[in-house]
Each structure stands twice: as structure tokens, then as C-alpha cells.
Amino acid sequence: ISWYPVWGTRNLVVTENWLTQNPASLSAKEGERVEIMCGYSTTYSSFALDWYQELPGKAPTFLLRRYSDGSEYKLSSVSSRFSSQLDAGAKSFTLSIDGAQLADSAVYFCALRETTALQTALGPLHKPSVSIMKSENESIAACLVNDFYPKELKIVMNPDSQTIYEATDPILTSNGKYSAVKYIWSFKCHKFRTTLSNLYSC
């Protein structure tokens, strides 16, 4: 199993903000514990560090995040074998993978971004409120998702027939949380179910 961490120079906004990853590449046997360290330097008073995974032939996907206050946010779909440690003193952000598997072979990279005081005050996770609206003839439905944080949220609608979907990108509202909506055409209402990234169901 091989990992090839990389970092993008686009993250180097100014000389006081930078990232490095160590080791540049590594190999491991199945079942071993793997650690990839991301060193950072920043002048941001409030910030977030992310780990991403890029599987062969696929686009990078978000794994987990640590905020400068030490709190963590991880997608519920990410295996519990993946965890992170933030050492503010050593200025290191480490991704740990327990029980390495062949399916974990990928490019892993970290990212740094500034956060606002409002985002920090809200905390790393706020579950959404969800409501369903449907047309009178039950041919169109909309799933309204309000007041969630952070921004990363997947809306899945599972009807029992061929459908057409349209979703909006999450919008930051005045209270510092996000809202989004997803539409669906051609469904049977009694079979309708919506699941939000394992965070909320209706």
C-alpha cells in the first residue's frame, strides 16, 4: 500500500501561512497503523485544517477537519479508522489510519483556511432542520434543509422510480449557518424518504 501526500502552493497565501507534509511518500502493510504529518505555520487567530483523500482516477474528497480550538469535524461516512491529532505547540496536524487496507491507497493532502470568530463560536457541527414540500399531484417535491454547519452536507432522496434531481449549493445565512434545497421530479410520495449524510432523516 502506498500513500503519496502532496500539498498545493495555492494554500501559501503569504509567507507567514504555509504547509508541509511528511513523509513525502510511504508504504505500509495491511493492518498497520499509518500516520501522515502536516506541519503548518499561520498568522490566523482562528483557522481550520483539513485532510483530503484522492483515490486513483477520482476527485479529492473531504475526510475530516480540526479547528484551532481543537474541536474535530468528520463526515459520518468516513471510517472510524481515520482520525486526526492537532498539536498547537508543535504546529502539526496528523492524519492517522488504523488497520491500513488496500482500499486506502491514495493521495492524501492537507489544507489550511482562515475561519471567522462567528464560525468558531458556533462550533464544528450543527444538525439541520429538514422539511418536505410537494406539489398537489405529488409529481414534484423539494427537500428544504436549514441551519446546518459546517457547509459540507449531502442530501440524498430515494424514490422508487426514475427521477430528475436538481440541488442548490449551500448558502450562508445571516445567523452563520447554511441552507440548501434539493428538488425531485416523478416520485411516489408514500415511498419518499430523505437522508442527510447520516445526520438527519425524515
C-alpha positions as semicolon CSV with decimal commas, in nm:
position;residue;x (nm);y (nm);z (nm)
1;I;0,000;0,000;0,000
2;S;0,144;0,336;-0,094
3;W;0,048;0,689;0,007
4;Y;0,173;0,995;-0,176
5;P;0,083;1,308;0,020
6;V;0,114;1,633;-0,171
7;W;0,045;1,995;-0,094
8;G;-0,074;2,281;-0,313
9;T;0,112;2,608;-0,334
10;R;-0,225;2,780;-0,369
11;N;-0,255;2,735;0,011
12;L;0,050;2,958;0,063
13;V;-0,136;3,285;0,080
14;V;0,152;3,480;0,235
15;T;0,490;3,381;0,370
16;E;0,352;3,361;0,725
17;N;0,100;3,091;0,621
18;W;0,239;2,766;0,488
19;L;0,200;2,387;0,494
20;T;0,444;2,097;0,462
21;Q;0,376;1,724;0,465
22;N;0,596;1,446;0,596
23;P;0,679;1,190;0,472
24;A;0,658;1,275;0,103
25;S;0,555;0,913;0,036
26;L;0,532;0,593;0,235
27;S;0,436;0,228;0,209
28;A;0,271;0,008;0,469
29;K;0,149;-0,346;0,516
30;E;-0,217;-0,428;0,559
31;G;-0,325;-0,394;0,919
32;E;-0,054;-0,146;1,015
33;R;-0,116;0,196;1,165
34;V;-0,021;0,480;0,932
35;E;0,050;0,840;1,030
36;I;0,094;1,132;0,789
37;M;0,201;1,462;0,942
38;C;0,118;1,806;0,810
39;G;0,328;2,088;0,954
40;Y;0,182;2,437;0,943
41;S;0,255;2,798;1,023
42;T;-0,012;3,065;1,029
43;T;-0,085;3,416;1,145
44;Y;-0,460;3,344;1,154
45;S;-0,607;3,375;1,503
46;S;-0,888;3,138;1,406
47;F;-0,837;2,868;1,145
48;A;-0,924;2,518;1,028
49;L;-0,704;2,238;0,893
50;D;-0,849;1,974;0,660
51;W;-0,740;1,633;0,532
52;Y;-0,847;1,520;0,184
53;Q;-0,820;1,183;0,011
54;E;-0,775;1,143;-0,365
55;L;-0,835;0,786;-0,480
56;P;-0,691;0,678;-0,817
57;G;-0,896;0,822;-1,103
58;K;-1,129;1,015;-0,872
59;A;-1,163;1,371;-0,749
60;P;-1,037;1,461;-0,400
61;T;-1,288;1,412;-0,120
62;F;-1,302;1,572;0,223
63;L;-1,219;1,344;0,519
64;L;-1,201;1,546;0,838
65;R;-1,124;1,884;0,989
66;R;-0,968;2,026;1,304
67;Y;-1,040;2,378;1,423
68;S;-0,787;2,595;1,604
69;D;-0,978;2,537;1,929
70;G;-0,907;2,163;1,896
71;S;-1,259;2,051;1,802
72;E;-1,296;1,800;1,519
73;Y;-1,549;1,757;1,240
74;K;-1,561;1,435;1,040
75;L;-1,814;1,315;0,786
76;S;-2,021;1,027;0,922
77;S;-1,942;0,833;0,604
78;V;-1,569;0,833;0,686
79;S;-1,443;0,516;0,854
80;S;-1,366;0,528;1,226
81;R;-1,019;0,402;1,130
82;F;-0,941;0,760;1,022
83;S;-0,863;1,013;1,295
84;S;-0,661;1,329;1,343
85;Q;-0,448;1,495;1,607
86;L;-0,371;1,867;1,629
87;D;-0,063;1,972;1,825
88;A;-0,070;2,351;1,851
89;G;0,266;2,363;2,027
90;A;0,447;2,163;1,760
91;K;0,224;2,314;1,489
92;S;0,144;1,974;1,344
93;F;-0,178;1,819;1,212
94;T;-0,156;1,440;1,184
95;L;-0,380;1,201;0,994
96;S;-0,387;0,850;1,145
97;I;-0,520;0,541;0,969
98;D;-0,568;0,233;1,186
99;G;-0,560;-0,110;1,024
100;A;-0,447;0,003;0,679
101;Q;-0,631;-0,158;0,388
102;L;-0,557;-0,182;0,017
103;A;-0,858;0,042;-0,047
104;D;-0,681;0,318;0,147
105;S;-0,412;0,355;-0,122
106;A;-0,448;0,716;-0,233
107;V;-0,302;1,065;-0,234
108;Y;-0,362;1,244;0,096
109;F;-0,318;1,617;0,139
110;C;-0,391;1,883;0,398
111;A;-0,532;2,233;0,360
112;L;-0,538;2,543;0,578
113;R;-0,802;2,814;0,580
114;E;-0,900;3,105;0,799
115;T;-1,227;3,090;0,991
116;T;-1,428;3,372;1,144
117;A;-1,500;3,429;1,509
118;L;-1,865;3,356;1,435
119;Q;-1,781;3,015;1,290
120;T;-1,570;2,929;1,593
121;A;-1,847;3,036;1,830
122;L;-2,097;2,816;1,651
123;G;-1,887;2,505;1,700
124;P;-1,795;2,235;1,450
125;L;-2,138;2,079;1,399
126;H;-2,499;2,195;1,396
127;K;-2,763;1,948;1,281
128;P;-3,012;2,080;1,027
129;S;-3,385;2,119;1,035
130;V;-3,550;1,944;0,740
131;S;-3,888;1,989;0,575
132;I;-4,051;1,834;0,268
133;M;-4,277;2,023;0,028
134;K;-4,467;1,851;-0,255
135;S;-4,694;1,953;-0,540
136;E;-5,064;1,872;-0,531
137;N;-5,030;1,589;-0,784
138;E;-4,724;1,454;-0,600
139;S;-4,501;1,476;-0,907
140;I;-4,257;1,733;-0,766
141;A;-4,105;1,755;-0,420
142;A;-3,849;1,978;-0,253
143;C;-3,634;1,897;0,047
144;L;-3,552;2,214;0,242
145;V;-3,251;2,192;0,471
146;N;-3,190;2,482;0,709
147;D;-2,950;2,593;0,981
148;F;-2,666;2,344;0,940
149;Y;-2,294;2,388;0,999
150;P;-2,037;2,333;0,861
151;K;-2,110;2,361;0,490
152;E;-2,035;2,000;0,387
153;L;-2,369;1,818;0,372
154;K;-2,510;1,560;0,131
155;I;-2,880;1,540;0,054
156;V;-2,998;1,200;-0,073
157;M;-3,352;1,144;-0,198
158;N;-3,461;0,787;-0,267
159;P;-3,784;0,748;-0,466
160;D;-3,889;0,422;-0,632
161;S;-3,894;0,543;-0,995
162;Q;-3,674;0,719;-1,249
163;T;-3,629;1,079;-1,147
164;I;-3,466;1,410;-1,225
165;Y;-3,279;1,591;-0,948
166;E;-3,166;1,949;-0,904
167;A;-2,982;2,078;-0,598
168;T;-2,864;2,422;-0,490
169;D;-2,526;2,490;-0,334
170;P;-2,544;2,565;0,040
171;I;-2,598;2,936;0,112
172;L;-2,451;3,108;0,418
173;T;-2,731;3,284;0,607
174;S;-2,718;3,582;0,841
175;N;-2,702;3,358;1,150
176;G;-2,376;3,199;1,034
177;K;-2,535;2,867;0,935
178;Y;-2,612;2,723;0,592
179;S;-2,929;2,641;0,399
180;A;-2,985;2,431;0,086
181;V;-3,267;2,280;-0,117
182;K;-3,298;1,978;-0,347
183;Y;-3,580;1,913;-0,594
184;I;-3,707;1,584;-0,730
185;W;-3,943;1,511;-1,019
186;S;-4,155;1,197;-1,071
187;F;-4,186;1,011;-0,745
188;K;-4,446;0,828;-0,537
189;C;-4,496;1,011;-0,214
190;H;-4,563;0,706;0,005
191;K;-4,219;0,571;-0,088
192;F;-4,038;0,900;-0,033
193;R;-3,751;0,919;0,213
194;T;-3,468;1,167;0,261
195;T;-3,140;1,107;0,440
196;L;-2,889;1,382;0,514
197;S;-2,541;1,235;0,525
198;N;-2,648;1,020;0,821
199;L;-2,700;1,336;1,024
200;Y;-3,076;1,371;0,997
201;S;-3,367;1,176;0,846
202;C;-3,727;1,248;0,772
